Amino acid sequence: MKRKLVVANWKMNGDRARNRVLLDYILGGMPSGVDCAVCVPFPYLPQVGEILEGRAIALGAQDVSEFSGGAYTGDVSAAMLADWRVRFVVVGHSERRALHLESDDVVGRKAAAALGSGLTPIVCVGETLAERESGAAEQVLLRQLDALAAVLPSELQRVVVAYEPVWAIGTGRAATAEQVQEVLYFVRRWLARHVEDANQVRILYGGSVKPDTARQLFGLPDANGGLIGGASLEAQPFLEICRAAASSARSS
Ligand code: 13P
């Protein structure tokens, strides 16, 4: 798979005026040869969906309920997202795992709910610094991935996996290329045991990706793109990251 996927995760940022300006800039400079999605807070899905209508950037959300509907105050179902033509949804982000106590099983069920409504879940996995330093990183990743396989045996082929080491998120300290490739390869081998064609599943890296590190990270053998937080909130760095993805796909 040559084309890379670059996904902006705005997290809890933005307002209607800023969203429009940011997206106008991004749409004006988006290079060809890269797939792109923007995952925005729920209230802005209609606005951003309208701005992106017919354009080359896909609409994404940042979470989805594991349930299909009913008495779940504050939750948003996959069918509701699909109703707004959402294509991607981030599930199991480490911020939700940590702040909302989402377990591996919940994350698996959210991914299944997304797939059930025709959305592509971007499933985040990753270890904390303590887990890495104690040598438990692979065990943690395996646990997170296995929970997914338990829920989605026949549909795993359609997920996107994002490796986001918790210690690299928002810290300015991206994992080294070597560290990233080691884990991406680990994920690829895991996929090879669970899906028909592991090379067709996209694996992204996320965690302090910046324009100056993007090219090297996207050029790694098992990297199919990136999940971008802070650097997606301004047009210039985000576009540079998209250009890096487009050119690394060309040269691979
Ligand atoms: P930063 O790019 O700000 O480190 O965030 C990464 C992330 O959490 C994307 O989901």
Residues whose N, C-alpha, C, O or C-beta is under 5 A from the ligand:
A	BS01	13P	N9 A168 I169 G170 T171 G206 G207 S208 V209 L227 I228 G229 G230 A231
